[in-house]
């Protein structure tokens, strides 16, 4: 350990991050795992958003409805496989299966490039699997790192994903006209195959990490979770803590969807061609990820260690109240683009790592099953309800949507504060209560 602490790599990490020498290998592998998940998804994200415009912006709420239905169906299927197959064997196949679907859509687009129903199917499936893949990743991270470690390393690990989201839209912006939109699907499939192999490597590293670090989570992935496909729903409704996380996420998705509708409507009016719209969405992604990665690499760990998870959770509601008031006063593409960038930077750099840290306080069943339900079904339920409301408000103009979003933020802020306080209280007290389903501490039930 002394040698590791004295190595140039360890000294660099101690200088610019909060990662400890003993954590470096596990953190770097997790960083790469996160990178390939996000680069694989963000390669096709602009194409997904473009397919939404092919289907019709005025009908986006229908796509959100389809996404919720598919997400609701996928959650118990995922939990069922996790109950019956060892996690170490099952999780890589999550990414392998997604790679196969990308190849399938490559041939579907070649056969019917501008078919509205193919576009709708692609939009719904990509919107479903992107949450699943990210949920699986952060479940695994919460299964490796403890609460104190999570504050130090989750921001840095998340930067791997942000670099992926930076590299992908950069590639799309400059090369989509050369390779064509359909080829993006094959590139994405290759990235998901690499991700599947990285899951195996990280899982093996977890076992080594457990042998040398007393702070690591004392769980194993070399087992089946057991139970039934609907355990995630049961665990969610048995726990006030998990329900509060779900409510926080629900309000967050309402805000995100309002901004998404505003931006999609404006881009569809300002840009006539599919390629131009794809480039516009990719340019926004590029701006978001350029700013977020610097904060994640050098600031998130220090921010959360200094101010705590509660402040991290409350940051986005405060920002968005101000942002929506600005949109109501001066709607337009420039303002909407700036707000989307600001919102997502704050979410990716601080709010998302803070929210994923909350799951270091729950047991393995809740990490993989309840978290998956929250990250997919609850998230998409938020999209669904907000989409229909946004569609109803859209005829009143962007200002009407902005006022609706500001009102939602008023409810979001106290939920963020209460949730953060519960987590911080748990972290301070460390009171064990294994009798409560899905939880590891008594304060979560009060």
N, C-alpha and C positions, 0 to 999 in steps of 0.2 A: 504493500500500500504506500510505503514511503517513496518507492521508485515512481509509482503512478503520480504521486503528488508533486514530484520534482520534475516530471517530464514537461517538455515545452508545450504539448497539447493541454496538459492539466493546468499549467500556469496561464495559458491563454484563456481557458474557460473561467478560471477564477478571476481574471482581470475584467473580462467583458460580460460575463454572465454570472448567475448564482448557482451553477451546476457544480456539485462536488466531484473530486477526482474519482471516487468509487462508482459514481453514476454515469461517467462519460460514455462508456461503450453502450450501455442500455439506452441512453438518451440519444446517441447518434443513430443507432439502428431504428429507434422509434421515429426520429426525425426523417429518415429516408422512407420509412413506411408511410408516414403522413404525406410526404412529398409525392409519392407515386399515386396515392389515392386521389389527391386533389388535381394533379396534372392530368390524370386519366379522365376525371370528370369534367374539368374545365376546358379540355379540348373540345368536348361536345356540348358544353353549356350554351355557347352562343348559337350553335345549331338548334338546340332545344328551344331557345327563346325565339329564334327565327321561325321554327315550325309552329310556334304559338301564333305568330302573325299570319302564317299560311292558313291556319285553321280559322283565324279571325279574332282580332282583339276584343270585339264586342261579344265574343263567345268564350272568353278565357275562363269565366266561371264554370263552364261545362267541363273544361279540362281539369280544373281544380276539383270538381266533383268526382271525376273519374280517377284522379290521383288519390283522393281520400279512400275511395272504394277499394282500389288495388292495394293501397298501404294497409288498410284494415284486414284484407285477406292475407297479405304477405306476413304480417306480424305473427300470427299463430303458426304459420308454416315454418318460419324461422325458429320459433321457440320449440316447435315439435322436433325439428332436426337437432337442435341444441340439447334437447332432453334425451335423445337416443344415440347420439354420436359424440365421441370424445371431442372436446372443444379444439384440441390441437389438430385434429383431422378435419373437422367440419369447417372451421373459420376460413382456411385457405380456399375452400370450394365456393364460398360466398362470392369471392372475387373472380374465381374461374368461371362460374356460371354467368356472371355479368359480362365477362369477355366474350363468351359465346353469343350472348344476345346482341352485342354490338356488331359482331360479324353477320348475324342474321339481318339486322337492319341495314347493313351495307348493301346486301343483295335486294332487300325490299325497296330501298330508295332507287337503286338502279332500274328496277322493274317499273316503279311508279313514283317518279320523282316529286311531283306536285300534288299527289293524291291527299286530300284533306284527312282521310281516315288513317292513312299511314302516318301522316304528320301528327295526328292526335295520339295514336298509339305510342309513337316515339316520345312525345312530350310527356305523356303519363308515365311511361316506364322509367325514363331518365329522372323525372321528378320523384319517383318512388325509390329507385335504388341509390340515389345520391345520399339520402338521409340514412338508409340502411348501412351503407359502407362506412359513413362517418361515425354512426352510432357504434358499430362493431369495433372500430378503431379506438374510440374513447372508452368503451367498456374495457377493452384490453389494457389501456393505459391505467385506468382506475384499478385494475386487477394487479398491476405491477407496482405502482408507486403509492406510498402512503400519503396521508394528509399533509404532513410537513414537507415531504418531497414534492408533492404536486404544486405547492405554491412556488417552489424554486424552479421546477423543470417544465411545467405544462406550457408556459409561454414560449419557451425556446422550442419545444417539440412542435407546437402549433405553427411556428415560423416555417417548418418544413412544408406544411400544407400551403402556407401563404406564398412561399417561393414557387411551389407548383402552380398555384393560381396566377402567379405573375408570369411564369414561363409559358403557360398554355395560351392565354390570350395574346401574349406577345407573338407567339408562333402563328396563331390564327390571323391576327391583324396583318402580318406581313406576308404570309404564305398561303392564305386560303385561296387566293386567285390563282396560285400556281398549282397546288395539289388538288383543289376542288373540295367542296364541302363533304362529299361522300367518303373521301379518303380519311377524313378526320375520325371516322368510326373505326377504321382499322388501327390507326395510331392509338386510340383510346383502348382498344382491345389488348394491344401489346402491353400497355401500361398496367392494365389490371392483371395480366398474367405475371408480370414482375412483382406486383403487390402480393399475389398469392404466395410466391416463394418467400417474400420478406416476412410474411406472417409466421411461417415455419421457423425462420431464423430468429425472429424476436421471441417466439415461444421458447426456443431452446435457450436463449440468453436469459429469459426469466428464471429458468431453473438454476443457472449459474449465479445469477444475481441474488437469488434467495440464500445461497450458501455463504455469501460474503457480506451481506448487508442486513443488519437487524431491523432497519426501518421499512424494508420492502413488505408488501402485502403477503401474508402467509397463506396463499391459496395455490392450487395447482390447476393447470389446464389439461392435464392428462387424465380426464375423467368426463363422464356424462353428467349433465346438470340434473337429470331426472325430472320427475313431475310430468305435467301435461302441457299441451300447446297454449293453454289459456292462463298459465300461471302469471304471466306478465300483467294481465288485466287485474287478476286477483290481488297480487302484491301491491299494485298501484292504489286500489281502493281500500286496502287495509292500513295504509300509512298516510298520516297527515303530512309528513315531510315530503313524500313522493308526490302527493296531490298538490302541494304548494309549488314544487318544481314544475309540475305539469301546468299549473295556472300561470306561472311566470313565462313559460315557453309559449303558452296559448296567446297571451297578450303580446309577446314579442313578435309572433307570426302575424298577428293582426296589423301591427305597425309595418312590418316588412311588406306585407301584401298591398297595403295602401300605397306605399312608395312605388312598388313594382307596377301597379296599375297606372299610376300617374306617369311613370317613365315610359312604359310600353305604349300608352296612348300617344304620348308626345312624339316618340321615335317613329311610330307607324305613320304619323302625319308628316313628319319632317323628312323622311327618307323613303324613296319610292321603290328601290330594288331590294331583293333578299340579301345580296352581298353587302350592300351599304348598311342595312340594319344589323347584320352580323358583325360588321366592323365597328358599328356604334356601340353595341353591347360589349364587345371585346375591349374597346378602348376604356370604357368605364371600369371593367374588371382590372385592367392594367393599372389605372390610377389608384384604385382601392388597394391593390396588393403591393404596389410600390411603397405606399406609406405604412401599411400594416406590418410588413416584414421587418422594418427597422425597429418598430416599437416592440414587436414580439421578441426579437433577438436580444435587444439591449435594455428594454424598459419594463416588459410585463412582469417578469419575476421580481424585480425591485419594487414595482408599484404595488403588487399584491402583498409582498412581504412587509411593506411600509404601511399601506392603508387598509389591507385586508380584503376579503372576498365581498363583504357587504358593500363597500365602496365600488368595487368592480361591477357588481350587479346593478347598482343604481346609476352608473354613468350614462348608459344609453337612454333611459327615460328622460333624464335631464336634457341631454343633447337634442332629443327628438321633439320635445315641446318647443324649444327655440326654433328648430328647423321647420316644423309645420307652420308656425306663425310666419316665418319668412316666406314660405310657399304661398300662404294665403294672401300675403301682401304683394308678392311679385312672382306669379306663376310663369314658368318658361323652362326651356330645355337646359339652359345654363344653370339656373337655380336648382332644378330637379337633379341634374347630374352631380352638382356639388353636394347636395344633401344625401344622395345615394352613396357617394364616396365617403362622406363624414360618418354616416350611420354604420356602414359596413366596416370601416376602419375601427371604430370604437367597439363594434360587436366582435370582430375577429381577434383584435389585439387584447381586449380586456374581458368583455362580457362572456364570450364563448369559453375561454379557459376557466373563468370563474364558475360558470355553470357546470362544466364537466368536473371540476373539483368537488362539487357537491356529492358526486357518486362515490368518492373515496370513503364516505361514511356509511355505505350500505354493503350488504353481503353479496356473494357471488351470484346468487339467483337474481337479486334485484339489479345487479350491474348489467347482466346480459339479457334478462327478460323484461323487467319493468322499464329499464332504460330504453330498450328497443321500442316498447309501446309508446313511451313518452316522445322519443325522438322521431317516430314515424307517424303513428296514428294521431296522437295529440297535435303534433306539428301540422299535419295535413288537415285535421279538423279545423284548426285555426285558419289555414289557407282557405278552406272551403267556405266557412262562414264569413270570413272577411271578404272573400272574392265576390260573393253574392251581394253583400252590403255595399262593397265598392262599386260594383256594376250598377246598383240602384242609385248611388250618389253621383256617379260619373256624369250623368246628364246635367248636373248642377255645376260642373266645371271642376278644375283642379283645386280651386279654393275650397269647395265643399268637401273634397276628400281630405284636404289638409286640416280642416276644422275637426272632422271626424277623427283623424289620427291624433290630434292634440288632446281630444277628450279621452281617448284610450290611454294616453300616456299618464294622465292624472290618476288612473286606476293602477297603472303598471308600477309606478314609483313606490307606493307603500308595500306592494307585494314583494318587490325586490329587497326593500329594507328588512321586512319581516323574515324573509327566507335567509338572507345573509346573517341576520342575528341568530337564527336557529343553528345555522352551520357553525358560526364562530363559538357559540355556547357549547356545542357538542365538542368541538376541537379543544376547548379549554378544559372541559370537565372530564372527557373520556370515560363516561359512566357506561359500563357494559350492560346490555340487556338482551341476551340471545333468545329470550322467550318471545319477543315480538317478531312477526314474520317480516323478512326482508330488511331488517335494520340491525345495527350493531350497538346502538346506544339509546338509553331511556329518554333523554331530553327530546328526541325526535317525535315521541308519541304524545307529548303534553300540549 
